[in-house]
């Protein structure tokens, strides 16, 4: 029996040794002992490997056997090392700086630098290498880190160290995340990704927003980083078809690597403020392919949000092609007294080159399941290709333990005692919020200062509401909001209650309803905010908004029917009454200005715009986006900005006789729109075209007409569908209409060339609005101006047919 047990033990031991995996760790440094951050270590002739962290430490997990390890880093000589693995090992490695020489190159005075001819050859071969790989599949590991390296003591009165959980020097990691995915790609732009694991420091149940597609950058493309948010326009590749117009080049030297001559070429902008890169690009002789990059974008290139962005790529040879094994985006910047830095690095491995079936790629570009954030620390220790630094390890340990503690009722109750403390100043200025995070419910009281307003119909008035929100699992929630309103001049009290139940985030499905009474704008799109109308009335004697009273009840629901197809249905009942001005109070009496009546069609006389009537109507709409792409998360469905137009088909019918309804009409409408149509270096365009017709208009009262988003104010909230000089009310219709809106943003293409203005990073805009309907035929607006971060100033003209009717400045804001 003992022999049997002994045999079993021996067999198990042999099996264990045969299948055991061992850890190979080490540090990569240069000749003087300085660490080489993000150097690569991989097994020769494969893409299996790892990358160093910022401290030069690497770790590999390998089976027992013999391996040839290849150590590589941009600017250093690649080194191969044969090792035999029988146990855990420490293998430190020193890399020598690459020696780039010009010994075989003769550069005469005033002669063209040899780098230009190398680049010309690379440009000739650009399309060949762009289309060289039709499709591939790979494992992708992404690590992202952002940290503050400086911050003010307080920001808007709040202690920065305490709020952001920083050290005593107000420094520390504010974001640390890792993810692993299986990524598939097929030219030109088909992608599919499934996240395998996800980890976020301080959020044990969170899902990383890392995406392999965000790590893709291909310098064989003419234009890069389009739509990335770094700039409103694209950046020119150093080997684009027209690169010579934007770049100068300098050959810094050549070297040999695995029998290939590699040229080190400095990339130099011809003009300081063009949207171009700076830095080094490595190109092989004879094949003229890119072997690596160390390129930068700076503020001079027009990037937003960061001061400098470094893009480094290392390639690995697989059969006859080269694939990017490592892509790194490293950045730094400062804003509002905060200094930050960080990086995102993607490790691509285990490449295959399959022929995907036609049905393989769908509208879902990334799938994240509930299980991806359940991997334990042992899993990550064995699978992350970039070891954690001491700082990152400490951040995970501390923040994860705090996050776990934060979910307990005792912790939440203790922290909420201070935040839930009631104060009259708080209620007056910002509102009061009572939060019970453990029960996932919130009660929000409106700020009093925003609840008081003035208009000539109600005089000084108050509108106040309280919102109760109950959050459920997987981002589901329901909310209830009662609201009251009272005018101190007309003595009218109204009140209503509304509620929303968001029951299926993956289908963007909700049901909502409301009932009660309210004072509403005559234009169903609204004219201006209550505050804006208050300022215009009291200070400039312009009561631009017009109102009516309604008692109402409605219910509506919306749901996604298919990818990119959203449906909505609404049932509405209302009893509508006209109102008249009851106050002429003003703070400032303006010469040649006086209040107008509440009827926009009889400004000097108070006359009823419509009789008191009842309305019962049903509205339905279908909104479809061509080629809509999305990410599926366990708690949401996140749509990408589409490259194709969206269509909206709407139908609204007023029923006569139901609940004593007096209306009788049918309105059919159709709209096509697309925002941010990318135009490369000259910015982007946005366009909306809509048309509609009342198929039946037997009984259409003014509130049920087709309204347009007009504007009578110098300052207004920006909206592509908004006219800039059209009256709010005069041209609503109960017949047919066509409207169009176009705006182009040149993204600094012109202003960037003006020395005194380029530092402001202003973006030039031109626009055109058009409307034709029986009461306003061939109305046109033209405008031009500049904008920045949602704030814009423009000057424009409006025409009825060929006759100019208005002109002037407009200030738009979108925040």
C-alpha positions in Angstrom: 0.0 0.0 0.0 2.9 2.4 0.9 4.4 1.7 -2.5 1.1 2.6 -4.2 0.9 5.9 -2.3 4.6 6.6 -3.1 4.0 5.9 -6.8 1.0 8.3 -6.8 3.1 11.0 -5.1 5.9 10.5 -7.6 3.5 10.7 -10.6 1.8 13.8 -9.2 5.1 15.4 -8.6 6.2 14.7 -12.1 3.0 16.0 -13.5 3.2 19.1 -11.4 6.8 19.8 -12.5 5.9 19.1 -16.1 3.0 21.6 -16.1 4.4 24.1 -13.6 4.8 27.8 -14.7 7.6 29.9 -13.4 8.0 33.6 -12.9 10.9 35.4 -14.7 11.4 38.9 -13.2 14.0 41.6 -13.7 14.9 45.2 -14.2 16.0 46.7 -17.5 18.5 49.6 -17.3 20.8 51.5 -19.5 24.7 51.7 -19.3 24.6 54.1 -16.4 22.1 52.2 -14.4 19.0 54.4 -15.3 15.8 52.4 -15.7 14.2 52.2 -19.1 10.5 52.6 -18.7 8.1 50.5 -20.9 10.9 48.5 -22.5 9.5 45.3 -24.2 10.5 41.7 -23.4 9.1 39.0 -25.6 9.8 35.5 -26.8 11.6 35.5 -30.2 9.4 34.9 -33.2 6.2 35.3 -31.1 4.1 38.2 -29.7 4.1 36.6 -26.3 5.8 38.9 -23.9 5.6 41.7 -21.4 6.4 45.4 -20.9 8.3 47.1 -18.1 6.6 49.4 -15.8 7.8 53.0 -15.3 10.4 51.6 -12.9 11.9 49.3 -15.5 10.6 46.2 -13.8 9.2 43.3 -16.0 7.7 39.9 -15.2 7.0 36.9 -17.5 5.2 33.7 -16.7 6.6 30.8 -18.7 6.5 27.0 -18.7 9.6 25.0 -18.1 11.9 25.0 -21.1 14.4 26.9 -23.3 13.6 30.3 -24.6 15.2 33.1 -26.5 14.1 36.4 -25.0 14.3 39.6 -27.0 14.7 42.9 -25.1 13.8 46.0 -27.0 13.3 49.7 -26.3 13.1 52.7 -28.6 16.6 54.3 -28.9 18.4 51.2 -27.6 20.0 48.2 -29.2 17.8 45.1 -29.2 19.3 42.2 -27.3 18.6 38.5 -27.5 19.2 36.2 -24.5 18.8 32.4 -24.3 17.6 31.2 -20.9 16.6 27.8 -19.6 13.7 27.8 -17.1 13.5 25.2 -14.4 12.4 27.5 -11.5 11.6 31.1 -10.8 14.3 33.4 -12.0 15.6 37.0 -11.8 17.1 38.2 -15.1 18.2 41.8 -15.0 19.3 43.2 -18.3 21.3 46.2 -19.5 20.6 47.7 -22.9 23.2 49.8 -24.7 22.0 53.0 -26.5 21.6 52.4 -30.2 24.5 53.8 -32.2 23.1 55.6 -35.2 25.9 56.6 -37.6 26.2 58.7 -40.7 29.4 57.1 -41.8 28.0 55.9 -45.2 26.2 59.1 -45.9 27.7 62.2 -47.4 25.7 65.4 -46.9 26.9 68.4 -49.0 26.2 72.0 -48.1 22.8 73.2 -49.3 22.0 69.7 -50.4 18.7 68.0 -49.5 18.9 65.8 -46.5 18.9 62.1 -47.3 15.9 61.7 -45.0 13.7 63.3 -47.6 14.3 60.5 -50.1 13.7 57.9 -47.5 10.4 59.5 -46.6 9.4 59.7 -50.3 9.9 56.0 -50.6 7.9 55.5 -47.4 5.1 57.6 -48.8 5.1 55.5 -52.1 4.7 52.4 -50.0 2.1 53.8 -47.6 -1.0 52.3 -49.1 0.7 49.0 -49.5 1.4 48.7 -45.8 -1.9 50.3 -44.9 -3.8 47.5 -46.6 -1.1 44.7 -46.0 -3.2 43.0 -43.3 -6.8 42.5 -44.2 -7.9 41.2 -40.8 -6.4 40.0 -37.5 -7.4 38.9 -34.0 -5.3 39.6 -30.9 -5.3 39.6 -27.1 -5.0 43.1 -25.7 -4.0 44.3 -22.3 -4.5 48.0 -21.5 -3.3 49.9 -18.5 -4.3 53.5 -17.8 -2.9 55.7 -15.1 -3.6 59.4 -14.3 -2.1 61.3 -11.4 -2.0 64.7 -10.0 1.5 66.1 -9.4 0.4 69.5 -8.2 -2.9 71.0 -7.0 -4.2 74.1 -5.2 -5.2 73.8 -1.6 -8.9 74.6 -2.3 -11.1 74.6 -5.4 -14.4 76.4 -5.2 -14.1 76.3 -1.4 -13.5 72.6 -1.2 -10.4 71.0 0.3 -8.7 69.4 -2.7 -6.6 66.9 -0.7 -9.6 65.6 1.1 -11.9 65.6 -1.9 -9.5 63.8 -4.3 -7.9 61.6 -1.6 -4.4 63.0 -2.2 -1.3 63.0 0.0 -0.2 65.9 2.1 1.6 67.5 -0.9 -1.7 67.2 -2.9 -0.2 64.6 -5.2 -1.5 61.1 -6.0 -3.1 58.7 -8.4 -6.7 59.7 -9.4 -7.3 57.0 -11.9 -5.8 53.5 -12.3 -7.3 50.8 -14.4 -6.4 47.6 -16.2 -8.3 45.5 -18.7 -7.8 42.4 -20.9 -9.7 41.9 -24.1 -10.0 39.7 -27.2 -9.9 42.1 -30.1 -10.8 41.5 -33.8 -10.3 43.9 -36.7 -11.1 43.9 -40.4 -10.3 46.6 -42.9 -11.3 49.3 -43.3 -13.0 49.9 -39.9 -14.8 46.8 -38.6 -14.1 46.0 -35.0 -15.3 43.5 -32.4 -14.0 43.3 -28.8 -14.9 41.2 -25.8 -13.6 42.3 -22.4 -12.2 39.4 -20.5 -11.2 41.1 -17.2 -11.4 44.6 -15.7 -10.0 46.3 -12.6 -10.4 49.8 -11.4 -8.6 51.1 -8.3 -11.2 52.1 -5.7 -14.2 50.7 -7.6 -14.5 47.0 -6.9 -17.7 46.7 -8.9 -16.8 49.1 -11.7 -16.2 48.3 -15.4 -13.2 49.8 -17.1 -13.7 52.2 -20.0 -10.6 51.0 -21.7 -11.1 50.0 -25.3 -8.6 48.4 -27.6 -10.0 50.4 -30.5 -8.9 53.6 -28.7 -5.3 52.3 -28.7 -5.3 52.0 -32.5 -3.2 54.5 -34.3 -1.8 53.8 -37.8 0.7 56.2 -39.2 0.1 54.7 -42.7 -3.2 56.7 -42.6 -3.0 60.2 -44.1 -4.8 61.8 -41.1 -4.8 60.6 -37.6 -6.8 61.0 -34.3 -9.9 62.3 -36.1 -12.8 62.6 -33.6 -10.5 61.8 -30.6 -11.4 65.0 -28.8 -7.8 66.2 -28.8 -8.7 68.6 -31.5 -11.6 69.5 -33.8 -9.5 68.6 -36.8 -7.1 65.8 -37.6 -3.3 65.6 -37.5 -1.1 64.9 -40.5 1.0 61.7 -40.5 4.7 62.2 -41.2 4.4 59.9 -44.2 1.0 61.1 -45.5 0.6 61.8 -49.3 1.2 65.5 -48.7 3.6 65.2 -45.8 6.3 67.2 -47.6 4.1 70.3 -47.4 3.9 70.0 -43.6 7.2 68.5 -42.6 11.0 68.8 -42.9 13.2 65.8 -42.1 16.7 65.1 -40.8 18.5 61.8 -41.0 20.1 61.3 -37.5 21.8 58.0 -38.5 21.4 54.4 -39.4 21.8 51.1 -37.5 21.5 47.4 -38.1 19.0 45.2 -36.4 18.5 41.5 -37.3 20.0 42.2 -40.8 17.8 45.2 -41.4 19.1 48.8 -41.8 17.0 51.2 -39.8 17.0 54.9 -40.4 16.4 57.2 -37.5 14.7 60.3 -38.8 13.8 63.5 -37.0 10.4 64.9 -37.9 10.3 68.7 -37.9 7.2 70.9 -38.6 7.6 73.4 -41.4 5.3 75.8 -39.6 5.1 76.0 -35.8 1.3 75.8 -35.5 0.3 73.2 -38.1 -1.5 70.1 -36.9 1.5 67.9 -37.1 3.8 65.7 -35.0 7.4 66.3 -33.7 9.9 63.7 -32.8 11.5 60.5 -34.2 10.3 58.0 -36.7 12.2 54.8 -37.6 12.0 53.5 -41.2 13.7 50.4 -42.6 15.8 50.6 -45.8 14.6 48.7 -48.9 11.2 47.8 -47.5 10.5 51.5 -46.3 8.2 50.4 -43.6 7.8 52.0 -40.2 9.8 50.1 -37.5 8.9 52.4 -34.5 7.8 55.8 -33.5 8.5 58.3 -30.7 6.4 61.2 -31.8 4.9 64.1 -29.9 1.9 66.5 -30.2 2.2 69.7 -28.3 0.1 72.8 -27.7 1.6 74.3 -30.9 -0.2 71.6 -32.9 -3.5 72.7 -31.4 -4.3 69.9 -29.0 -6.8 70.4 -26.2 -6.8 69.4 -22.6 -3.2 68.3 -22.4 0.1 70.2 -23.0 2.1 67.3 -24.5 1.1 63.9 -25.9 3.8 61.3 -26.7 2.9 58.4 -29.0 5.3 55.5 -28.9 4.9 52.3 -30.9 7.1 49.2 -31.1 6.5 46.5 -33.8 7.1 42.8 -33.9 7.7 40.7 -37.0 5.2 37.9 -37.6 6.0 35.9 -40.7 6.2 38.6 -43.4 4.4 41.4 -41.7 5.0 43.7 -38.8 2.3 44.2 -36.1 2.2 46.8 -33.3 3.2 44.9 -30.2 3.1 48.0 -27.9 1.3 51.3 -28.3 1.8 54.0 -25.6 0.1 57.4 -25.1 1.9 59.4 -22.5 0.6 62.9 -21.5 1.0 65.8 -19.2 -0.7 69.1 -18.7 -2.1 71.7 -16.3 -5.4 73.5 -15.9 -6.9 75.7 -13.2 -3.9 75.2 -10.9 -3.9 71.4 -11.3 -0.9 69.7 -12.8 -1.4 66.2 -14.1 0.4 63.4 -16.0 -0.3 59.8 -17.0 -0.3 57.2 -19.7 -2.3 54.6 -21.4 -0.4 51.6 -22.8 -1.7 48.7 -24.9 0.1 45.4 -25.2 -1.1 43.3 -28.3 -0.2 39.6 -28.3 -1.2 36.2 -29.8 -2.0 37.6 -33.2 -3.8 35.4 -35.7 -5.0 36.3 -39.2 -8.4 34.6 -39.7 -10.9 35.1 -42.5 -13.9 36.2 -40.5 -17.4 35.1 -41.6 -19.7 37.8 -42.9 -21.9 37.7 -39.8 -18.9 38.0 -37.4 -18.9 41.7 -37.1 -22.1 43.4 -35.8 -23.2 46.8 -34.5 -21.8 45.7 -31.1 -18.2 46.8 -31.0 -17.5 46.0 -27.3 -19.1 43.6 -25.0 -18.6 43.7 -21.2 -20.2 41.0 -19.1 -20.9 41.0 -15.3 -18.1 38.6 -14.6 -15.2 40.7 -16.0 -14.6 42.6 -12.7 -14.7 39.4 -10.5 -11.1 38.3 -11.1 -9.1 38.1 -7.9 -5.6 39.5 -7.1 -4.0 36.1 -7.8 -5.4 36.2 -11.4 -4.0 39.6 -12.0 -0.6 38.8 -10.5 -0.3 35.9 -12.9 -1.7 37.6 -16.0 -0.8 41.3 -16.1 2.1 41.8 -18.6 3.2 45.0 -16.9 4.1 44.7 -13.2 2.7 47.2 -10.7 4.9 49.8 -9.3 5.1 50.2 -5.5 2.9 53.3 -5.9 0.3 51.5 -7.9 0.3 48.5 -5.6 -0.3 50.8 -2.6 -3.0 52.6 -4.5 -4.9 49.4 -5.2 -4.6 48.1 -1.7 -5.6 51.3 0.0 -8.4 52.4 -2.3 -9.9 48.9 -2.7 -10.1 48.5 1.1 -11.7 51.9 1.4 -14.2 51.1 -1.4 -15.2 48.0 0.4 -15.7 49.9 3.7 -17.6 52.6 1.9 -20.4 50.1 1.0 -21.2 49.4 4.7 -24.2 51.1 6.2 -22.1 52.3 9.2 -19.6 54.2 7.0 -22.2 55.7 4.7 -24.3 56.9 7.6 -21.3 58.5 9.2 -20.2 60.3 6.1 -23.7 61.5 5.2 -24.3 63.2 8.6 -22.1 66.1 7.4 -23.2 66.1 3.8 -26.8 65.9 4.7 -26.6 68.7 7.2 -29.3 71.3 6.4 -28.4 74.9 6.0 -30.4 77.9 4.8 -27.5 79.3 2.8 -27.0 76.0 1.1 -30.8 75.8 0.3 -30.8 79.3 -1.0 -27.7 79.1 -3.3 -27.3 75.5 -4.4 -30.3 73.6 -3.1 -30.4 71.0 -0.5 -29.8 67.3 -1.2 -30.6 64.5 1.3 -28.8 61.4 0.3 -29.2 57.9 1.7 -26.6 56.0 -0.4 -27.0 52.7 1.4 -30.7 52.7 0.5 -29.8 54.2 -2.9 -32.3 57.0 -2.6 -32.0 60.8 -2.9 -34.3 63.8 -2.2 -33.2 67.0 -4.0 -34.7 70.4 -3.1 -34.4 73.1 -5.8 -32.2 76.2 -5.0 -34.4 79.0 -3.9 -32.4 81.6 -5.9 -33.3 79.9 -9.2 -36.9 79.5 -8.2 -37.8 83.2 -8.2 -38.4 85.0 -11.4 -40.5 87.7 -13.1 -42.6 88.0 -16.2 -45.4 90.4 -17.2 -48.1 87.7 -17.0 -47.4 86.5 -13.4 -45.4 89.5 -12.1 -42.9 88.2 -9.6 -43.4 84.5 -9.2 -41.9 81.4 -7.7 -41.6 77.9 -9.0 -40.4 75.2 -6.7 -39.9 71.5 -6.9 -38.6 68.5 -5.0 -37.2 65.4 -6.7 -37.2 61.9 -5.2 -35.0 59.3 -6.9 -34.7 55.7 -6.0 -31.8 53.9 -7.8 -32.2 50.2 -8.5 -29.8 47.5 -9.7 -28.0 47.8 -13.1 -28.6 51.6 -13.4 -32.4 51.2 -13.3 -34.2 53.9 -11.3 -37.5 55.7 -10.8 -38.0 59.3 -9.8 -41.0 61.4 -8.7 -41.1 65.2 -8.8 -43.9 67.4 -7.4 -43.8 71.0 -8.4 -45.7 74.2 -7.5 -45.8 77.6 -9.1 -47.5 80.9 -8.0 -47.7 84.3 -9.5 -47.9 87.2 -7.1 -49.5 89.5 -9.6 -52.1 87.3 -11.3 -52.6 85.1 -8.1 -52.6 81.9 -10.1 -51.5 78.8 -8.3 -50.5 75.7 -10.3 -49.1 72.4 -9.3 -48.2 69.1 -10.9 -46.5 65.9 -10.3 -44.3 63.8 -12.7 -42.6 60.5 -12.6 -40.2 58.4 -14.6 -39.3 54.7 -14.5 -36.2 53.8 -16.4 -36.6 50.0 -16.4 -34.2 48.7 -19.1 -30.9 50.5 -19.7 -29.8 48.0 -22.3 -32.9 48.9 -24.4 -33.0 52.6 -23.3 -36.5 51.8 -22.2 -38.5 54.1 -19.9 -42.1 55.0 -19.1 -43.1 58.4 -17.7 -46.1 60.5 -16.9 -47.4 63.6 -15.3 -50.6 65.4 -14.4 -51.7 68.7 -12.9 -51.5 72.3 -14.0 -48.8 74.6 -15.1 -47.9 77.9 -16.9 -46.3 77.0 -20.2 -44.5 78.8 -23.0 -46.7 79.3 -26.1 -43.8 77.7 -28.2 -43.7 74.1 -27.3 -39.9 74.1 -27.8 -39.6 77.0 -25.3 -38.3 80.4 -26.0 -35.8 81.3 -23.3 -35.1 80.4 -19.7 -37.1 82.1 -16.9 -33.9 83.8 -15.7 -33.2 85.2 -19.2 -36.7 86.4 -19.6 -36.5 88.0 -16.1 -33.3 89.9 -17.0 -34.7 91.0 -20.4 -37.9 92.2 -18.8 -36.6 94.0 -15.7 -33.5 95.6 -17.2 -34.3 96.0 -20.9 -38.1 96.2 -20.9 -38.4 93.3 -23.3 -40.9 90.7 -22.3 -40.0 88.2 -25.0 -41.6 85.0 -23.6 -45.3 84.5 -23.9 -47.4 82.1 -21.7 -50.6 80.2 -21.4 -52.2 78.0 -18.7 -52.9 74.4 -19.0 -54.4 71.5 -17.0 -52.9 68.3 -18.3 -52.2 64.6 -18.0 -49.9 62.6 -20.2 -48.1 59.3 -20.4 -45.2 58.4 -22.7 -42.9 55.5 -23.2 -39.7 55.0 -25.3 -37.8 51.8 -26.1 -35.2 50.6 -28.6 -36.7 48.2 -31.1 -33.5 47.2 -32.9 -29.9 48.4 -33.1 -30.1 52.1 -33.8 -33.9 52.2 -34.0 -35.7 54.0 -31.1 -39.5 54.3 -30.8 -41.5 56.6 -28.7 -45.2 57.0 -28.0 -47.0 59.7 -26.0 -50.7 60.2 -25.1 -51.6 63.8 -24.0 -54.7 65.5 -22.7 -54.8 69.2 -21.9 -57.2 72.0 -21.2 -55.6 75.2 -22.4 -56.4 78.8 -21.5 -55.0 82.1 -22.6 -53.4 84.5 -20.2 -52.9 88.3 -20.2 -50.3 90.6 -18.7 -50.9 91.7 -15.2 -47.7 93.6 -14.3 -45.7 96.3 -16.0 -43.0 96.6 -13.3 -39.4 97.2 -14.4 -36.2 98.2 -12.7 -35.0 100.3 -15.7 -37.1 102.4 -18.0 -35.6 102.0 -21.4 -36.2 104.8 -24.0 -38.2 103.6 -27.1 -39.0 100.3 -25.4 -42.2 99.1 -23.8 -43.8 95.9 -22.8 -45.9 94.1 -25.4 -49.1 92.1 -24.8 -49.1 88.4 -24.1 -50.5 87.9 -27.6 -47.5 87.9 -30.0 -49.8 88.9 -32.9 -51.4 91.9 -31.3 -48.4 93.5 -29.4 -50.2 96.7 -28.4 -53.6 95.1 -27.3 -54.4 92.3 -24.9 -56.6 90.0 -27.0 -57.1 86.2 -26.6 -54.9 84.2 -28.9 -57.2 81.2 -28.8 -60.4 80.2 -26.9 -60.3 77.9 -24.0 -60.3 74.4 -25.5 -59.6 70.7 -24.7 -57.0 68.6 -26.6 -56.5 64.9 -26.8 -53.6 63.8 -28.9 -51.3 60.9 -29.6 -47.7 61.3 -30.8 -45.4 58.6 -32.2 -41.9 58.8 -33.5 -39.2 56.5 -34.9 -35.6 57.5 -34.8 -33.1 55.5 -36.8 -29.3 55.8 -37.1 -27.6 54.2 -40.0 -24.7 52.0 -38.9 -25.1 52.7 -35.2 -22.3 51.2 -33.2 -22.4 50.6 -29.5 -20.8 49.1 -26.4 -22.8 46.7 -24.2 -22.1 46.9 -20.5 -24.0 45.0 -17.8 -25.6 48.3 -16.7 -25.9 50.3 -19.9 -25.8 50.4 -23.7 -23.4 53.2 -24.8 -23.7 54.5 -28.4 -20.8 55.7 -30.4 -21.1 58.9 -32.5 -22.3 57.7 -35.9 -20.5 58.4 -39.1 -23.9 58.3 -40.9 -27.1 60.3 -40.9 -30.0 59.8 -38.5 -33.6 59.8 -39.5 -36.6 60.8 -37.5 -40.2 60.1 -38.6 -42.9 61.7 -36.5 -46.7 61.6 -36.4 -49.0 63.6 -34.2 -52.8 63.3 -34.3 -55.4 65.4 -32.5 -58.6 63.5 -31.9 -61.9 65.3 -31.8 -64.6 64.2 -29.3 -62.4 62.0 -27.1 -62.7 63.5 -23.5 -64.5 66.5 -25.1 -61.5 67.2 -27.2 -61.9 70.2 -29.6 -58.9 69.5 -31.9 -58.8 67.7 -35.2 -55.5 67.5 -37.0 -52.8 65.1 -38.4 -49.2 66.3 -38.6 -46.6 64.2 -40.4 -42.9 65.2 -40.1 -39.6 63.9 -41.2 -36.1 64.9 -40.4 -32.6 63.9 -41.4 -29.6 65.1 -39.4 -25.9 64.4 -38.9 -23.5 66.2 -36.6 -19.7 66.3 -36.8 -19.2 65.2 -40.4 -15.4 65.1 -40.4 -13.6 67.1 -43.0 -10.1 66.3 -42.0 -7.9 69.4 -41.7 -10.7 71.8 -42.4 -12.8 70.8 -39.4 -16.3 69.3 -39.5 -19.9 70.1 -40.6 -23.3 69.6 -39.0 -26.6 69.6 -40.9 -30.3 69.2 -40.2 -33.1 69.1 -42.8 -36.7 68.7 -41.8 -40.0 68.9 -43.5 -43.6 68.3 -42.4 -47.2 68.8 -43.4 -50.6 68.9 -41.6 -52.4 66.3 -43.6 -55.6 67.4 -41.8 -55.9 70.8 -40.1 -59.6 71.0 -39.4 -59.1 72.3 -35.9 -55.6 73.4 -34.9 -55.2 75.9 -32.1 -52.0 77.9 -31.6 -50.3 75.7 -28.9 -50.7 72.6 -31.2 -49.2 74.3 -34.3 -45.8 73.4 -35.6 -43.4 75.7 -33.9 -39.8 76.5 -34.7 -36.8 77.3 -32.4 -36.7 81.0 -32.9 -34.6 83.6 -31.1 -35.1 87.3 -30.2 -32.3 87.6 -27.8 -28.6 88.5 -28.2 -27.5 85.8 -25.8 -29.0 82.3 -26.3 -28.3 78.6 -25.7 -26.7 77.1 -28.8 -28.7 74.5 -30.7 -28.1 73.4 -34.3 -31.9 73.6 -35.0 -32.2 77.1 -33.6 -32.6 80.1 -35.8 -30.7 83.2 -34.7 -33.0 86.0 -35.8 -36.5 84.4 -36.3 -39.3 85.5 -34.0 -40.3 83.0 -31.3 -44.0 82.9 -32.2 -44.9 84.8 -35.4 -44.3 82.0 -37.9 -45.7 78.9 -36.3 -47.8 77.1 -38.9 -50.7 74.7 -39.3 -49.9 73.9 -42.9 -46.6 72.7 -44.4 -43.0 73.7 -43.9 -39.4 72.9 -44.8 -36.4 74.0 -42.6 -32.7 73.4 -42.9 -29.7 74.2 -40.7 -26.0 74.0 -41.7 -22.9 74.9 -39.8 -19.3 74.3 -40.5 -16.5 74.6 -37.9 -13.1 75.2 -39.5 -11.4 74.2 -36.2 -8.8 76.9 -36.4 -7.8 76.3 -40.0 -7.8 80.1 -40.6 -7.3 81.7 -37.2 -4.4 79.4 -36.5 -2.4 81.3 -39.1 -2.8 84.6 -37.3 -0.1 85.0 -34.7 -2.0 87.1 -32.2 -5.0 84.9 -32.2 -3.6 81.3 -32.5 -2.9 81.0 -28.8 -6.6 81.5 -28.0 -7.3 78.3 -30.1 -10.5 79.8 -31.5 -12.5 77.9 -34.0 -14.1 79.7 -36.9 -17.7 78.9 -37.8 -20.0 79.8 -40.7 -23.7 78.8 -40.8 -26.9 78.9 -42.8 -30.5 78.6 -41.6 -33.5 78.3 -43.9 -37.3 78.2 -43.5 -40.2 78.2 -45.8 -43.9 77.9 -44.9 -47.0 79.8 -46.0 -46.4 82.7 -43.6 -42.7 82.9 -44.1 -41.5 82.0 -47.6 -37.8 81.5 -48.3 -36.5 83.0 -45.0 -32.7 82.7 -44.8 -30.0 83.4 -42.2 -26.2 83.7 -42.8 -23.7 84.0 -40.0 -20.0 83.7 -39.2 -18.0 83.9 -36.0 -15.7 82.1 -33.6 -16.3 79.7 -30.7 -14.4 77.9 -28.0 -15.5 75.2 -25.6 -19.2 75.8 -26.3 -19.1 79.6 -26.1 -19.4 81.5 -29.4 -19.7 85.0 -30.8 -21.1 85.5 -34.3 -22.4 88.2 -36.6 -25.1 87.5 -39.1 -27.9 88.6 -41.5 -31.5 87.4 -42.1 -33.5 87.8 -45.3 -37.2 87.4 -46.3 -36.7 86.3 -49.8 -34.1 88.8 -51.1 -34.9 91.6 -48.6 -32.7 92.0 -45.5 -34.8 92.1 -42.3 -32.3 91.9 -39.5 -28.6 91.7 -38.6 -26.4 91.8 -35.6 -24.2 90.0 -33.1 -25.3 86.8 -31.3 -23.6 85.1 -28.3 -24.3 81.4 -28.0 -23.4 79.2 -25.1 -23.7 75.4 -24.8 -22.8 74.7 -21.2 
